[in-house]
Amino acid sequence: MDSAVIGISFGGKTLVAGKVKGGNIEKSITRKIYNRAPENEILAEVFNIINEVIDDEVAGIGIGVPSLVDVKKGIVYDVLNIPSWREVHVKEILENQFGLKVYVNNDANCFAIGETYFGKAVGYANSVGLILGAGVGAGIIFNGHLYSGTNCGAGEFGGISFGEKNYEFYLNDAFFDYKYGVSASTFLRRANKKDKIALAIFEQYGFTLGSLIHTILFSVDPEIIVIGGPLSKAFPYFEKSLRQKINAFPYKHAVKKLKVVASEQEDIAVLGAAALYFDAQNHSLKK
């Protein structure tokens, strides 16, 4: 990983770009964008932020976007909170602009591969990165390599039916407003003050998340699950009930070997986007 790579994290109203080298971000820029702007205006913002961090050391560019992605062609579809980006050939456009290899994937997959190269999943061949926030997304690492699936749909565990809806409905941050009329961030502040109601709500959250992890164990059987996203900040308050639920999994050997941890890497969005480049250099699965 001696090469320098630009990692770009695409939020609905924010662009973050960083030059990543040796596992460190040497230069980082955050820029607000007008998310209702036309496609070409937002592309111009991407060009500008790349120009501010690029230099002769940069060998490639990785981009994480909250959308469906044709990974092979680098086309993004229906980017969350950016109405004009319905079908944008990001890889082709940026490769023509900068003459570098460009890799594009969704934000959950970037999180997973970022943790594999720079975070809690370093040294593990089979892992899942699980993001809990505005949605519930996951990325799967199989035999040291990012597995996106045929249509970049691998790891969409949030869409699996649960209760009257699906896991995403019960585990994303909007559920707290819907169910209790109070935001998840408010409950977190209250939990930090040992508020009993907030602690009980996060306890229930842990049981629900544990049910989702049962599904992940049945379908993927990872060595480690790394939890990220805004709700990972509440991990200390739902960890106990989460592990109680996980311990009810029928295959005790899998439970004994499984590790479940919260991400501690604040810059994982940029690092994860950059890690797409390093993952692509691993053309065959690691032995």
N, C-alpha and C positions, 0 to 999 in steps of 0.2 A: 504493500500500500504506500509506496514512495511517491506515487503520482499525486499531483494536486488536482482536485475535482471541485467544481462548483455545485453546491446543493441548493435547490430552490424549493421552498415550501409555499404552497399556494393556499391562502385562506380566502374567505369570501371577500374581505375588504382589505386584506394585507398581503404583501409579498415580502418574504424574507429570503435573502440570498447570502451564502457564505462560501469562502474559499476554504476547503477542507484539505489539510495535509498532515500526515502522520497521526491521524485521529484527533487533531485539533482544528478549531476554526480560527484561521489566521486573520480573516477580515469578514465582517458581517454587516449587512445593511438591512434595515426594516423600512418598508415604505407603505403608506396608506394608498389605496387605489379606489377609484370610483367604480364600484362593482356593476353599475348600470351602464357603463360606457360601451360603445361598440367594440366588436371583436378586435379590430385592428388597433384601436387605442390601447387596449389592455396588452396586446402583443408588444406595442411600442414601450410600455412600462417594463415588460419583461426584458426587452432588448437593453433598456437603459440600466436596469439594475445589474444585469450581467456585465455590461461594459464597466461598471464601477468596481467589480471585484476580479475581473479576468486579468491574467497576465501570461507571460510566456511559459510558466510552469504548468498551467492548466491543461490537462489531457482530455477532459470530458465534462459533461454536464448531466446532472440527475435532477428530475423534477417530480415532486409529489403533489397530486391534485385530489381534491375531494370529489371524485367522479368515477364513472365507468371508463376504462381505458382499454383500447386495443394495444396491448403491450408490444407486439411485434412491429406494428406500424407506427406506434407512438401517437395514436389519435385519441383525443379525449372527447367524451360525450357528456352533455348536460351537466356542466360543472356546477356544484352546489353554490347557490347565491350569486352566480354570474350568468344572467339570462342570455347574453349574446354568445356565450361559448357552448353552442349545441353540438358542433362537430368541428374541432380544430386540429389540424395536422401538425401538432406541436413539434414532433421529432423532425419531420421534413423541413419545416420552416426554420427551426433553430440550427439544424445542421447546415442548411444553405447559408444562413446568416453568419455563422461563426466558424464553420469548417472543422467542427469537433463532433465526436460521437455523443449523441444525446439519448438518454434513457428516461422513460416516463412510466409512472405507475401510480396507483391510488395511494392515499395517505396512510391507510392501515398497513399495506404491504411495505411501504417505506419505513413505518415504525418497526415492523418485525425485522426487516433486514438491518435496520440501524442498530437495534438492540443486539443483533448477532455479531456485528462488527465492532460496535463501540459501547455496548451497554451490558445489561444483566445476563444476556444470553451468550456472551462470548464463551467459546469452548464447548457449546452444546450443538449437536448435529440436528436435533429435531426439537423445534420449539414453536410456540404460538405467541404472537404479540396481539394483545387484546386492548382496544381503545374504547373507553367509556366516556362519553360526553354528549354532544348533540345527537349522536347516533351510537350504534354499537358495531364496530368493525374489527376485523381481525386479519392478520397475515400469517401464513403458514411457511415455516422453514422445514424442508425435508432433506435430510442427508446433507446439511450445510448449504442448501441452495433454496432461494425463494421460489415457492410454487404458487403461481397466480391462477392456474386453471386455464381452460380453453378460452373463456370469455372474461378473464380477470374477476371471476366470481367465487374463487376458492376462499373459504374463510368467512363467508357472509352468514355467520351463525346467528346474528341478530334477527334475521328474517325467519328463523324457525319458529313454528307455532308454539305458543306457551300461554296458558290461561285462556282468556278470551281474545287475545291479540297475538303478539309474538314477543320474543325476548327483548327486542329493541324498545318496544313500548314500555316495558316495566323497568328497564335498566338505563335508559337515557336520562339526561338531566331534566328534560321537560316533564317527566312523570311526577317529579316532586311537586311542581306547580299544579299539575292536573289533579293529583290525588289529595294533596294537603294544602294547596294554595300558598305555598312557601317555596322559594327557590332552593335548589340543591346547595348553592353557595351559602345561603343563610343557615341551612341546617348544619353545614360544616362548621360555621362559626359557632353555632350553638353547641355542637358536639365538643368543640375545643374547650368550651366552658363547662363540660360535663352535664349538659342539659339532658335529663332522662328521656324526654320525648324524642329528641334528635338521635340519641344513642339507640333507642328501640327501633326507630325507623331504619337506621343504617344496619342494625342487626337483621331485620327482615330483608333488606337489600342483599346482604351477604348470603342468605339462604337461597334467594332467587338466582344470584350469580353462581352459586354452587351448583344449581340445577343445570345452568348453561355449561359449566365446566364438565359435568357428567357427559353431556352431549359431545363436547370436544374430546374427552377421553375415549369415548366409544368410537369416534370417527377418525381421530388423528393420532391419539396415543403419544403425546409429546413428552419430552423429558422435563421441560420447563415452560411455564406460562408467565409472560411478563405483562402486567397490567399498566396501561398508560391512559392519558386523557385527563380532563379536569377531575373526574370522580375518583381517580387513583389517589388523590390527596386525602380521601376519606378511608383509605385502606386500613389504617389502624383501628377504625371503628367498625368495619365489617369483616375483618380478617378472621376473628374467632368463629363467627357463625358460618362464614365461607368454608373454613376448614372442617367444621362439624358436618356440613353437607357433603363436602368432598369425601370425607371418611366413610360415608354411607355407600360409596361406589362399590359395586359387587366384586371387582377384581382388586383385592387388597394389595397384591404385588405392585400393580400400577400406581396405586395411591402412595405406597411407601416410597417409591422412586421419584414421584412427581414433586417438583418445586413450583410454588406460586409466589411471585414477588411483585412489588411495585417498582416501576421505572424510577430511576433517580437522575436521569440524564435530561437536563433542562433544554438542551439544544438538539433533541433527538429528531425533530422534524427536518432540520437542515442536514444533520449527519446521516439520517436515513435516506434522504434523497441522494446524497453523495454516494452512499453505499450501493445504490443501484448500479453505478459504474463498476465498482469492485466485484459485485455479484456477477455482472455480465462477463467479466474476464474469466470467471470460472465456468467455462463453456460446458464442461461435463460435471456431473455430480461428484462431490468429494467422496473418496473411498474411506 
